[in-house]
Amino acid sequence: MKSVTIYGVVVLVFMMSAYALERRGRRYVLAFALGCALASSYGFLSGAWPFGAVEAVWCVVALRRYQVTRN
């Protein structure tokens, strides 16, 4: 298995785990934003630029949600 593929699997598991835990607090929203940024980098590294672009947008959305969310 290529190292980029392993990176992608780890990043996507992290991102989806953070998404599943978002209701537990702001830090999980921030973790989801980080996961989206990492998933975006995976998309660009793997040559799937549409995936990279969409994940970059989700990162911005999650960061905005982090700013407006209160504990």
Backbone torsions as a table, in degrees:
resi	resn	phi	psi	omega
1	MET	NA	137.7	179.0
2	LYS	-70.0	150.6	179.8
3	SER	-64.4	-32.7	178.0
4	VAL	-65.4	-38.1	178.5
5	THR	-66.6	-42.6	177.7
6	ILE	-62.4	-43.9	176.7
7	TYR	-57.1	-45.5	-179.3
8	GLY	-62.1	-42.9	179.7
9	VAL	-63.1	-46.3	-179.4
10	VAL	-62.6	-44.8	-179.0
11	VAL	-63.4	-44.6	-178.0
12	LEU	-68.5	-35.8	174.9
13	VAL	-63.9	-43.2	177.6
14	PHE	-61.0	-47.1	-177.8
15	MET	-62.1	-46.1	-178.6
16	MET	-69.2	-33.2	176.1
17	SER	-65.1	-44.2	178.1
18	ALA	-63.0	-40.8	178.8
19	TYR	-61.6	-42.3	-179.7
20	ALA	-65.5	-26.4	-177.1
21	LEU	-99.5	4.0	-174.9
22	GLU	-53.6	-34.4	-176.9
23	ARG	-70.5	-10.0	-179.7
24	ARG	-82.9	-13.2	177.8
25	GLY	157.7	167.5	-177.5
26	ARG	-59.6	-34.2	-175.9
27	ARG	-63.6	-28.7	177.4
28	TYR	-75.3	-30.5	173.6
29	VAL	-65.1	-42.8	177.4
30	LEU	-65.2	-39.0	177.3
31	ALA	-63.8	-38.0	177.1
32	PHE	-64.3	-41.1	177.5
33	ALA	-61.4	-42.8	176.5
34	LEU	-62.1	-43.7	177.5
35	GLY	-60.1	-39.2	177.3
36	CYS	-64.8	-41.8	178.0
37	ALA	-62.9	-42.2	178.5
38	LEU	-67.6	-39.2	177.6
39	ALA	-65.4	-35.9	175.9
40	SER	-62.1	-43.9	178.2
41	SER	-63.6	-37.1	176.4
42	TYR	-62.3	-44.0	179.4
43	GLY	-57.9	-45.8	179.8
44	PHE	-69.3	-38.5	178.6
45	LEU	-64.6	-35.2	-177.2
46	SER	-85.5	-5.9	179.8
47	GLY	90.0	5.9	178.9
48	ALA	-97.8	71.8	-173.3
49	TRP	-62.3	-32.2	176.2
50	PRO	-61.1	-40.2	176.8
51	PHE	-62.5	-44.2	178.6
52	GLY	-60.4	-41.0	-179.5
53	ALA	-68.0	-43.2	-179.7
54	VAL	-65.0	-41.5	178.6
55	GLU	-66.1	-32.9	175.8
56	ALA	-64.2	-40.4	177.3
57	VAL	-64.7	-43.3	178.1
58	TRP	-61.8	-34.3	177.2
59	CYS	-61.4	-45.4	178.7
60	VAL	-63.2	-42.7	178.8
61	VAL	-61.2	-44.8	-179.5
62	ALA	-66.2	-38.6	177.3
63	LEU	-64.4	-38.1	176.8
64	ARG	-64.4	-42.6	178.3
65	ARG	-63.8	-37.2	177.2
66	TYR	-61.9	-40.6	-178.9
67	GLN	-65.6	-37.0	-175.2
68	VAL	-92.0	-11.3	-178.0
69	THR	-83.1	134.4	175.7
70	ARG	-114.6	148.6	176.5
71	ASN	-73.1	NA	NA
